[in-house]
Amino acid sequence: MPHLRSRRRLALAVPLALSLTASLGFLPAAASAAPRVESAAATADAPALAYVVNTRVDRRVVESVKRAVPAAGGTVVTTYAKIGVIVVHSSNPGFAKAIRAVRGVQSAGATRTTPLTSAGTTDEGAAGFLSKEQAAKVANASAGTPDSEPLEADQWDLRAIGADKAAKINPGSPRVTVAVIDTGVDDTHPDLAPNFSAAQSANCVGGVADTSAGAWRPYTAEDYHGTHVAGEIAAARNGIGVAGVAPGVKVAGIKVSDPDNGLFYPESVVCAFMFAADHGVEITNNSYYVDPWLYNCMDDPDQKAIVDAVNRAQLYAQKKGTLNLASAGNSNHDLDADAIVDDTSPDDATPVTRTIDPHECFDVPTQLPGVVTVSATGVQNLKSYYSSYGKGVVDIAAPGGDRRYQLPDTPSKDGRILSTMPNGQYAFLQGTSMASPHAAGVAALLKSKYPYAGPAQLQALLKAQADNPGCPAVYDQDGDGTQDAVCEGGRRVNGFYGFGIVDALRAVK
């Protein structure tokens, strides 16, 4: 399974058991032709890697660089000429150096540190599935009331942001779609089927969109992250299970997790942003970080190329009218600090410990320009213990759950987020992976109310409706006398909550 903003530190949570029947700069272009590649004998047994090659955005330049790829020892997999990104496979160890010397290439690098196989989310901890008693409520729709879903009593998160009341005023428009870029979405789930948009869904693994029927579904039940996220956004109010923040909008699934290791490689994410933009998606949710680097440093040519490629794709989506939201991460890192220790990268090989500057090394996509960065809160409206933060980095906060220090007065007493899982199940998860979809749901409600609002206007509206509790006087959740994190800023905007915690009720009024 990937490291979603809920899994690796991914946004994954722990399920409950239950089965349901019923603007970053670019490198300057180099001015030479591709050097001669390694001999066939030298590269015949070398492992193949995937690369992104970023060129000037000019069709003639793109075509010229494509012609240079075979000479450098590579094979073109796909091309996104609109943004000047070419996805390449090569077993030539010198491919990156060779292609960077080609006229028109602005950056190029490997998207992984280990070979391609035959074939990164953000939740915190394991999923907690429902008990038999809770599962029985789902099987019997009469357990609900005309005003709530059977399991809604455990959805403290909806009440925390007024989403239960907002649904009675405006549940969201079916003309608005939120695409879940993730591990896939099980559209057969009874809480998701009524609102699922197959026409805006795909499998982007490897960098090429597959729109065949069901291609967007998770590989196995273990790839549950995307289905959980989708339910948080748009689970229908249909008398079954749970409700989403925006139960009237459409939700799509764009699968980007590798089938062998669950990682979210750059070429797959580029494909996802491009597909969403070209298929009329208004909002994307990104509860993951792009693998294999938790932070991509601009002084490393491979990591710079990753930032460049993904940034081009998400900026293209913004220009086409798509608002992108992403989880802040589950490392309890201050993203505005002078230095951060990263001991998890690369996550597709043996990690090494490095100290990075978060102003020069970026968590992608959450730190890209124009992306709404979302931190996580618990039932007490305090930052969740695991949530990363940072003044000037976090834009907004939303419920992501906190099973350790913030427990609700609900039937389950579970401080995590309850939502849909593959095969008609439901489970509790926590993480910034869960926070981002709550904010995406509120953004969808705002888009429903203001259909002509573009991404920048929608982001401004999202910040304006938020409720900021301000920095806590003390943030010592474990009670050991030491601050667990330091919140900087004031009541209007600060490092824990950005402009505040989203408010669904205020968004629809």
Backbone hydrogen bonds, N-H to C=O, Kabsch-Sander energy under -0.5 kcal/mol:
donor,donor_aa,acceptor,acceptor_aa,energy
4,L,2,P,-1.1
5,R,10,L,-0.8
5,R,121,T,-1.8
5,R,122,T,-0.9
5,R,287,S,-2.2
6,S,10,L,-3.3
6,S,11,A,-0.9
6,S,122,T,-9.9
7,R,4,L,-3.3
9,R,4,L,-1.1
9,R,121,T,-0.7
10,L,6,S,-0.5
11,A,5,R,-1.8
11,A,6,S,-1.3
11,A,122,T,-9.4
11,A,287,S,-0.6
12,L,123,D,-1.2
14,V,126,A,-0.6
16,L,128,G,-4.3
17,A,129,F,-2.3
20,L,423,N,-0.7
21,T,19,S,-0.5
30,A,102,V,-0.6
30,A,105,V,-1.2
32,S,101,A,-0.7
43,T,39,S,-1.4
44,A,40,A,-1.8
46,A,43,T,-1.2
49,L,90,S,-2.9
51,Y,88,V,-2.8
52,V,109,G,-2.3
53,V,86,I,-2.8
54,N,52,V,-0.5
54,N,107,S,-3.4
55,T,53,V,-0.6
55,T,84,G,-3.1
56,R,104,G,-1.8
58,D,56,R,-2.0
62,V,58,D,-2.9
63,E,59,R,-2.5
64,S,60,R,-2.0
65,V,61,V,-2.6
66,K,62,V,-2.5
67,R,63,E,-1.8
68,A,64,S,-0.9
68,A,65,V,-0.6
69,V,65,V,-1.0
69,V,66,K,-0.6
71,A,67,R,-0.5
72,A,68,A,-1.3
72,A,69,V,-0.7
73,G,70,P,-1.5
74,G,69,V,-2.4
75,T,89,H,-2.7
77,V,87,V,-3.3
78,T,87,V,-1.2
80,Y,85,V,-3.5
81,A,79,T,-0.6
83,I,80,Y,-1.5
84,G,80,Y,-0.9
85,V,80,Y,-2.0
86,I,53,V,-2.6
87,V,78,T,-2.8
88,V,51,Y,-2.3
89,H,75,T,-2.5
90,S,49,L,-2.2
91,S,73,G,-0.7
92,N,73,G,-0.6
95,F,92,N,-2.3
98,A,94,G,-2.3
99,I,95,F,-2.9
100,R,96,A,-2.0
101,A,97,K,-0.7
101,A,98,A,-0.7
102,V,99,I,-1.5
103,R,32,S,-1.5
104,G,30,A,-1.0
105,V,102,V,-2.0
106,Q,54,N,-3.4
107,S,54,N,-1.6
109,G,52,V,-1.9
111,T,50,A,-2.5
116,L,48,A,-2.8
121,T,4,L,-0.8
122,T,4,L,-8.3
122,T,5,R,-1.3
122,T,10,L,-1.2
122,T,287,S,-1.5
123,D,4,L,-0.7
123,D,11,A,-2.1
124,E,430,Q,-4.4
125,G,7,R,-0.5
125,G,123,D,-0.7
127,A,13,A,-0.5
127,A,14,V,-1.1
128,G,14,V,-9.9
128,G,428,F,-2.5
129,F,15,P,-6.4
129,F,16,L,-0.6
129,F,127,A,-0.7
130,L,16,L,-3.1
130,L,426,Y,-1.0
135,A,131,S,-2.7
136,A,132,K,-2.0
137,K,133,E,-1.2
138,V,134,Q,-1.2
139,A,135,A,-1.9
140,N,136,A,-1.3
141,A,139,A,-0.7
143,A,140,N,-2.5
144,G,141,A,-2.0
145,T,148,S,-1.2
148,S,145,T,-1.5
151,L,241,G,-2.8
152,E,149,E,-1.8
154,D,151,L,-1.5
155,Q,152,E,-1.9
156,W,154,D,-1.3
158,L,155,Q,-0.9
159,R,155,Q,-1.1
160,A,156,W,-2.1
161,I,157,D,-1.1
162,G,159,R,-0.9
163,A,158,L,-2.6
164,D,158,L,-0.6
166,A,162,G,-2.3
167,A,163,A,-1.7
168,K,165,K,-0.9
169,I,165,K,-0.6
169,I,166,A,-1.2
170,N,166,A,-3.2
176,V,173,S,-1.8
178,V,250,K,-2.2
179,A,177,T,-0.6
179,A,283,I,-2.9
180,V,252,A,-2.9
181,I,179,A,-0.9
181,I,285,N,-1.9
182,D,180,V,-0.9
182,D,254,I,-1.9
185,V,216,W,-1.8
187,D,185,V,-1.3
189,H,186,D,-1.5
192,L,189,H,-1.7
193,A,189,H,-3.0
195,N,192,L,-1.4
196,F,192,L,-0.6
196,F,193,A,-1.0
197,S,251,V,-2.3
198,A,196,F,-0.7
200,Q,197,S,-0.9
201,S,198,A,-1.7
202,A,253,G,-1.9
203,N,210,D,-2.2
204,C,202,A,-0.6
204,C,255,K,-2.8
207,G,204,C,-2.4
208,V,205,V,-0.5
210,D,203,N,-2.3
211,T,209,A,-0.6
215,A,212,S,-2.4
217,R,214,G,-1.9
223,D,220,T,-1.5
224,Y,222,E,-1.1
228,H,224,Y,-2.1
229,V,225,H,-2.3
230,A,226,G,-2.4
231,G,227,T,-1.8
232,E,228,H,-1.7
233,I,229,V,-1.4
234,A,230,A,-2.7
235,A,231,G,-1.9
236,A,191,D,-2.7
238,N,236,A,-1.4
244,G,235,A,-2.5
245,V,232,E,-2.5
246,A,233,I,-2.9
248,G,171,P,-2.8
249,V,171,P,-0.5
249,V,246,A,-1.6
250,K,173,S,-0.5
250,K,176,V,-2.8
251,V,195,N,-2.4
252,A,178,V,-2.3
254,I,180,V,-2.4
255,K,202,A,-2.4
255,K,253,G,-0.5
256,V,182,D,-2.9
257,S,182,D,-0.8
258,D,263,L,-2.6
262,G,258,D,-2.0
265,Y,256,V,-0.5
265,Y,263,L,-0.9
268,S,265,Y,-0.9
269,V,265,Y,-1.7
270,V,266,P,-2.8
271,C,267,E,-1.9
272,A,268,S,-1.9
273,F,269,V,-2.4
274,M,270,V,-2.2
275,F,271,C,-2.8
276,A,272,A,-2.7
277,A,273,F,-2.3
278,D,274,M,-2.3
279,H,275,F,-0.8
279,H,276,A,-0.8
280,G,277,A,-1.0
281,V,276,A,-2.3
282,E,177,T,-1.0
283,I,177,T,-1.7
284,T,323,L,-2.5
285,N,179,A,-2.6
286,N,325,L,-1.9
287,S,181,I,-0.5
288,Y,286,N,-1.0
289,Y,3,H,-0.6
289,Y,120,G,-2.4
290,V,364,V,-3.3
291,D,264,F,-2.4
294,L,292,P,-0.5
296,N,362,F,-2.6
297,C,295,Y,-0.6
298,M,360,E,-2.0
300,D,297,C,-1.6
304,K,300,D,-2.9
305,A,301,P,-1.7
306,I,302,D,-1.7
307,V,303,Q,-2.3
308,D,304,K,-2.7
309,A,305,A,-2.7
310,V,306,I,-2.4
311,N,307,V,-2.4
312,R,308,D,-2.3
313,A,309,A,-1.8
314,Q,310,V,-2.5
315,L,311,N,-2.4
316,Y,312,R,-2.0
317,A,313,A,-2.0
318,Q,314,Q,-2.0
319,K,315,L,-2.4
320,K,316,Y,-1.5
321,G,318,Q,-1.8
322,T,317,A,-2.5
323,L,282,E,-2.8
324,N,322,T,-0.5
325,L,284,T,-2.3
326,A,372,V,-3.0
327,S,286,N,-1.7
328,A,374,V,-2.5
332,N,386,Y,-2.0
335,L,333,H,-0.9
335,L,389,Y,-3.6
337,A,334,D,-1.8
340,I,356,I,-2.5
342,D,340,I,-0.6
342,D,354,R,-3.0
343,D,341,V,-0.6
345,S,352,V,-0.5
347,D,292,P,-2.1
349,A,346,P,-0.8
352,V,345,S,-2.8
354,R,342,D,-2.1
356,I,340,I,-3.1
356,I,354,R,-0.5
360,E,357,D,-2.5
361,C,357,D,-2.2
362,F,296,N,-2.7
364,V,362,F,-0.7
367,Q,363,D,-2.8
368,L,365,P,-2.0
371,V,368,L,-1.7
372,V,324,N,-2.7
373,T,371,V,-0.7
374,V,326,A,-2.4
375,S,396,I,-2.1
377,T,398,A,-1.7
378,G,382,L,-1.9
379,V,406,Q,-0.5
381,N,378,G,-2.1
384,S,376,A,-2.5
387,S,384,S,-1.1
388,S,329,G,-2.7
389,Y,333,H,-2.7
390,G,495,G,-2.4
393,V,390,G,-1.9
394,V,390,G,-2.3
395,D,373,T,-2.2
396,I,373,T,-1.8
397,A,500,G,-2.5
398,A,375,S,-1.7
400,G,377,T,-2.6
401,G,377,T,-2.2
402,D,415,G,-2.0
406,Q,402,D,-1.1
407,L,405,Y,-0.5
410,T,408,P,-1.4
415,G,413,K,-0.5
417,I,429,L,-3.4
419,S,427,A,-2.2
421,M,425,Q,-2.8
425,Q,421,M,-1.0
425,Q,422,P,-0.7
427,A,419,S,-2.3
428,F,14,V,-0.6
428,F,128,G,-2.8
429,L,417,I,-2.2
431,G,400,G,-1.7
432,T,5,R,-0.7
433,S,5,R,-1.5
433,S,122,T,-2.6
434,M,431,G,-1.5
435,A,431,G,-1.1
436,S,432,T,-2.2
438,H,434,M,-0.9
438,H,435,A,-0.5
439,A,435,A,-1.9
440,A,436,S,-2.5
441,G,437,P,-2.3
442,V,438,H,-1.8
443,A,439,A,-2.5
444,A,440,A,-2.0
445,L,441,G,-1.7
446,L,442,V,-2.2
447,K,443,A,-2.4
448,S,444,A,-1.9
449,K,445,L,-1.7
450,Y,446,L,-2.8
453,A,450,Y,-2.0
458,L,454,G,-3.0
459,Q,455,P,-2.4
460,A,456,A,-2.0
461,L,457,Q,-2.4
462,L,458,L,-2.3
463,K,459,Q,-2.0
464,A,460,A,-2.2
465,Q,461,L,-1.9
466,A,463,K,-0.7
467,D,501,I,-2.7
468,N,466,A,-0.6
479,G,476,D,-1.1
484,D,475,Y,-3.2
485,A,475,Y,-0.7
487,C,485,A,-0.6
488,E,486,V,-0.5
490,G,493,V,-1.7
494,N,498,G,-1.8
495,G,488,E,-2.6
498,G,494,N,-1.9
499,F,395,D,-2.4
500,G,497,Y,-2.7
501,I,467,D,-2.7
502,V,397,A,-2.4
504,A,161,I,-1.7
505,L,161,I,-1.2
507,A,503,D,-1.7
508,V,504,A,-1.3
509,K,505,L,-1.2
